[in-house]
């Protein structure tokens, strides 16, 4: 029985030392896994200009707004 207890202790010690060495070797200091946020990006935002609508397009958009407003009003009644 003495051999079995000693073998278990040695196996436990080997597993413990392996876990410790793995933990220490995997923490190798200053490794940056994410780049700086400004690399390759502009620092200002450029908003696109809204296109100027023709009278025909404006009338179509106004008709859509009117249809939406009427639908909302009918739901509130």
N, C-alpha and C positions, 0 to 999 in steps of 0.2 A: 504494500500500500504506500510505502514511502516514495517509490518511484512515480506513482500516479499523481500524488500531491505535488511533487517537485516538477513534474512535467506540466501540470496545470499552472503552477506559478511561473514557470519559464515561458509558457505560451502567453499567459496574461501579460507578462513583462514585455515580451516581444511585440504584442499587439499595441500596448500602451506606448512604447517607444516609437513604433511605426507611426502611430497617430500624431504624436508630438512632433516628430521630424517632418511629417507631411504638412502639418499646420505651420511650422516655422518656415519651411521652404516655399510655401505658397504665398507668404506675405513678404514679397520682395520690394518693399519701399515705394519709391516715387514713380508709379506707372499711371499715366493719364489715359483713362479708357474713353473719355469723352473729349472732343475738341472744344476749344473756346467757341462761344456762341457767335462771335463776330467774324470768324474766319469765313471769308468768301461771301459775306452778306453786306448789303448796304446798310448804313446806319439811319438813313432817312426813308420815309415811306412816300412814294409818289402815287397820288390818287389819279385815276384816269378822269379825263374831262367828259362830262355828259354830252351826248350828241344833241344837236339842235334838231327838234322835230319839225317836220313840215306841217302845214295847216291840216292836211288830210290825216296825218299820223296823230296829231294832237286831238282831233275830233274823235278818232277811234279810241284813244286812251280815255278821253272824257266820257265817252259812251260806256266804257268798261267800269269807270268809277261810279257813274250813275246807276248802272245795273247792280253793282255791289251794294251801294247805299240803299237801293230799293229792296234788295234781298234782306239786308239787315233790319230795315224798318218793318218788313212783313213778319220777321221772326219775333220782333218785340211786341207785336199786337196780340 
